[in-house]
Amino acid sequence: MNLEKDLHITASISKPKTAFTFDVLNHFLVDALECKTSAMSFYQKLKQLTNNAFPDRVPDRYRELMRVPRLWRDLKHRKWFGFGHDTEKDPGEGGLALFCPACPQPGLNLPKDWRDSNLLQYVIDGNFTAQHMKMNKPELDVALSDGKGYMVSEGPYQSHLQQSLDSKERSTCSNHRAINAANINKYMNTDYSICNALGYCSEGITKSLVIYDVGCQWSVNFHQWVKSSPSLLLPPVLEIIPAVGKFHLAAHKLSCFPRQEVYDDHMRDSNWKKLVGTGEVFFLEGE
């Protein structure tokens, strides 16, 4: 029996004993994106639907549920971006990322004289943290699309962290809690992130506005760190204009005037909704 032809995908390649329908995998991914449903909550939901009176009698397939949707998500994304049927062609860095249609892109949605009035704008916030970031067995977390979406490749990033020294600078913003909590700034993560962002599809762009809640401090030695680190690269003619968002101005002095597949999936879904919404706006304007 061809399980894929019958709209099933097996939990194992060598000795398949469990199979998931395409529908249940699609429902799991949509629930994760729209409802932020965890794998355990979705699994409990399946148990209730299978046997509401005696859910404990349902065979335990939680481990398989943790594995198969990752494969399913990766297969769907490779198919959507034209790599599903070509096993020899590698997507490359960012090859599975969907661009935001509202972001300025030379050659796509910018006028010919865009250099006279446009510049790239990036907003950084380094105060957010991911829950359940530390795994019990990180060596078992095999990335299926490492660096192919919105997240940087793990290997070069870890090399950068190993060869970088934390920037320990006493802040001159005495009122900023984000800095004064530890009175130590660590910018090696932000530096790597912004360098990758500024270097991606930025040909012909000479100015970039970087808005960061502690941009006044981050920008002081940023170029020095770039020059001293072999893993930090910037376009040669790019001018960076640091700024602080209006929401954070009250905390500054007057002189002051950043798992891979899951993150990729949420960011890709966000850009897809923008793409669909933008199309509706253009359609209404055309009427």
Order of alpha helices (4+ residues) and beta strands (2+ residues): beta-beta-alpha-alpha-alpha-beta-alpha-alpha-alpha-beta-alpha-alpha-beta-alpha
